[in-house]
């Protein structure tokens, strides 16, 4: 029994968002990360439809992503390079404070019941803001260097 309490405590305190959804996309679990970043208590979101809670989520797109997770028992991935976020959470990190919102990678995983059916899926939301910010800064530096090189090249050719 003690191990069960440890697992629950870890799920609530891990620095990853964990959400469990049923086939109607109703929230069944909302961990501490999600509570902290959304400002919504688990009791306020439990048994409510994700799309009612977050109407800015593209319902058709998300359902299409979730379909193979429910039907084929496979995982699905959403990466920040393709879609910066699913939940528009403010960026809370002091080091990457230049970013307006939290960049996210998300993994959808099937939760297989004892009967072998998938009636629920889990969403794991990873904060990728540090990596996204670093990549954006690197790309900006590369553009600046390329432009500086072109200016130098043009100056040499005009002399």
Secondary structure, 3 states (H helix, E strand, C coil): CHHHHHHHHHHHHCCCEEEEEECCCEEEEECHHHHHHHCCCHHHHCCCEHHHHCCCCCHHHHHHHHHHHHHHCCCEEECCCCCCCCCCCECCCCCCCCCCECCEEEEEEEEECCCCCEEEEEEEEEECHHHHHHHHHHHHHHHHHHHHHHHHHHHHHHC
